[in-house]
Amino acid sequence: MGTEWMADGKCRDYPAGTCFPRDGVGVIIAQRICAQCPVASQCLEYALDNHIDHGIWGGRSERERRRILRERRRRRISNTDAH
């Protein structure tokens, strides 16, 4: 996946630190920005594909992204076992 989509990110209208919050309130603010973003799904996939640990990407926190990756691994394993 390329990075051309980044030019259309809503986060570009805010200081970089906004998407790398230090507290829960900052996470909520960043997630609200992402909720209005036309490239949030590409952003999330980019973060997942590249194992990005910090910040809000595609409206998801680090913990949420780890959960998504775990679930995808489980599904992949289940699909492999089913065949």
N, C-alpha and C positions, 0 to 999 in steps of 0.2 A: 504494500500500500504506500502510495506516495504521500506527499504533504501539501499538495496544491490546495486542498480543502481548507487548510489553516488560514488562508487569506480571507475566508468568509466567516471565520469564527467570531461570535458575538464578544468573546473575551478580549478581542483586539481593541475594543472600545474602553477598556479598563486597565489600570496599572497591573503589571504582571503578578504582583503579590496577592491580588484579589483571588486568583485561582489556586493559590498555595497558602490557604488560611492556616492560622495557628490555633484557632478555637472553633467551637461548635457554631457560634454565630457566623463566623467567617465561612464555614462550610455551607450553611443555609443560604447566605448571600451568593456564593459562587454557584450553587445549584439552581438558584432562581435565574441567574444569568444564563446558565446552560439550558434551562427549560424553554428559553426564547430563541435558542440558537439553531440556525438551519443546518449546521453540520455536526450536531451533537452525536449522532450515531457513528459517523466516521471517526470523530474524536475518541469516542469510547473504544472502538475497535483498534484504533492506533495504539492507545494506551495498553490494551489487553495484549495485542500482538507483540508489543515491545517491552512488556513487563515493567511499565513505568510505575514506580512505587509512590511517588509524592504528588500531591495536588488533586484537584478535582478535574476529571477528564470525562467529557460526555455526561456531565451531571452526576457522576458517581465518585464516591470517596475511595480511598485506598482499601478500606475494609470491604466495601461493596464490590470493588473490582476483584479482590481475592476470592470472594464468595462466588462471583460469576465464573472465574477460572476453575475453581473447585468443582462447580456444578457441570461445567463443560467436560472436565476430565472424567467425572463420574458417568456422564452420558456416553462419552466415547468408549469407556471401558465396558459399559453395559451393552452397547451396540456391538462391540468386538466379541463379547461373550455370547451374544445371541446368535452369532454366525458360526 
